[in-house]
Amino acid sequence: MVQGLIGSRMQSEQSSAVADGVLARLGSWDALARMPVDRIAHELKGVRFPNQSAKRVHNVLGAIVARKGKVDLTHLERCDTPTAIAWLESLPGVGRKIAAQVVNTSTLDRAALVLDTHHLRILARLGLIGPKDSTAKAYDGIMPLLPPSWDAATIDEHHQLMKALGRAICRPAKPLCPECPALSLCPTGQARTGPEETRT
């Protein structure tokens, strides 16, 4: 969760490294929760927006402590996935992306699709979601389309592949549509390339 809260406009590997470093130095998330915002910002050196991230971390960890007495999410193990996501989204500043990330890539190991900006862009270009759909609306529309056999690891692999596709080929500007492996499925790419390139 902390990695998600501090990862705005950063590679996930970088924000994960910062979060891991904080935990290694402090020994627990409760220690971070007890710090004032300016101290948290100092601990988060290396993130793109340390002051903004510090406020988010302070608010979220504080809310968890207020509800549970400490930074502890183990009660989510007893919840079904929609209930766990709803509880996480009730925390200040936690949206569907972070909630799904916590549920999918933590020890909860649940089937929950993490949708970042790359993934949302690709889905919109494929015509599977609207271009202005929120992350929550996109999630609610796409999750039922995933094969029932996909477990948490498969869904996370799908997310990583979509993110890689968005970075390398289906870019925000000047996408490389002729090189895209999904061109035959993509009306946006077909409109950009024309019928001849789509057939190849």
N, C-alpha and C positions, 0 to 999 in steps of 0.2 A: 504494500500500500504506500509506504513512504517513497519507494522508487517511482511509483506513478504520480504522486503528488509533486515531486520535484523535477519530473522529467520533461517539462514543457520545452519544446523545440530543441531537444537533445536526443542523441542516439541512446537507445535503451541500455546499451552496454556501459555508457558513461554514467548515466544516472544510477544504474545498479552499483557501479563501483563506488560512487559517492555514498550511497545508502549503506553499503557493506562497510565502508570505512568508518562511518558514524557509529554503527553498531559495534564495530571492533574497538573503537576508542572508548565508548561510553559503557559498553557491557550490557545495556538493555535499552529498549524503547521508552521505558518508564523514566529513565534518567533524562532522555531528551524531552519528554513531556513536561518535566518539572522546570525546564529552562525558560527564561523569558525569550521573547521573539528575537531580540538582537543577538543573544547567545546562539540561538538556533541558526540564525543567518550566518554567523561565524562558522558554525560546524558544517554548514552546507557549502563552503567555498568550493568552487568548481562547477556549480550549476549555473545555468544561464541567467536566472532571475532569483538570486538568493533571498532578497527581502520578501518578495511575493511568495516564494516557496516556503519560507519560514513561517509566514502567517498561516498558510494553508496547513502545514504540518502541526503547528501549535493548536489551531482550531480543531483539527480532526483528532489528534491524540488526546486533547483536552476533553473532547466530547466522549471519547471511548472511556477515559478514566472516570468521567462523571457518571456514566451508565454502568460500568463494570467494576469500578474501584481500582483498576489498573489497565495497562495496555494489554488487552487479552481478547482475542477473537475466537477462542476455542468453542464458544457456544454455537458458532455457525456450523460446526460439524453435525449438530443435531437438527439443523434446518434443511429443508429441501432447497434446491438451487434458486428458484424464484424468491423465496423468503429471505435467503441469505443476501441476494443481490438487493432486495428492497431495504433490508436493514442497513447495508453498507451505504446505499444511496441516501439514507436519512441523515447521514453524517454531513456536516457542512463542507461543501466543496467537492464532494465525491459524486461523480457522474457515472453513467453506465460503463464507460471505458475502464475506469479504475476499478469499479465494482466487479466487472467481468474478469479483469486481470487478476484481482485477488482470488476470486473463486476458481479460476482456471489454472493458474500457475503456482498456487501455494500448495500446502499439504492437503487442502480440501480436494484438489485434483478433480474438479467438476467440469462437465461439458458446458462451457460458456465462451462465446466468441468475442474476442477483443477486437474492437473496430477502431483503428486509428485513421488519420486523414488520408493516408495512401489507400487503405482498404475501402473507405467510403467513396473516394474518387473513382476507383475501379468499378465498384458496384453501381455507381450512378451512370458511368459510361456504358456499362453492360445493360443498363435499363432495368436493373433489379430493384433499385430504390430511386426515389426522387432526388434531384440535384440539391435540394435544400432540406432533405430529411434530417432530423436530429439523430444523434447516435442511438438514443433509446428507440426511436421509431424504426431505424434501420435494423437494429438488433432484433426487435420483435418481429420484423418481417422476414429476416434471413434465417434465424435460428430454426424455424420449422422446416426449412428447405434442406438443411444439412442431413446427410444420411444418418439414420438412427444408430448405425454401427460405429460412428465416430466417437472415440473417447476423448478425454481431455487432452492427451498428448497429440492426437491426430488434429484436433481443432487448433491447438497451438501451432502445430507445423503448418497448417493451412494459413493461419494468420502470418507467420513468418514468411511464407512463400509469396503471399499477396503483398506484404510490405516490400519485399525484395523486387517484385515486379513493378510496384509503384515508384520505387527509387530509380530503377535502371531503365525502364521502358515506358510505363504508363505515367509519365511525369506530368506535373501540373501544367507546364508550358512545353511546347514542342515535343509531344509524345512520339515515340518511335513506333508508330502503329504497324508499319510493314514487318517489323521484327517481332511483333507480339504473338505469343503462342495461343492467345485467346481471340485472335482477330476474327475467326470464322463465327464467333459467338457474340461479337461486339458491334452493335449498330453504329456507335460513334466512330469506331475505328474504320469500319467499312465506308462510312460517309467521307472520312478523311482521305482514304486511300483510293477509292474507286473500285469498280468491279474486277478489273484485271488483277490488281495486287491481292484482292481478297481471295481469289481462286487459287493463288499459288501456295 
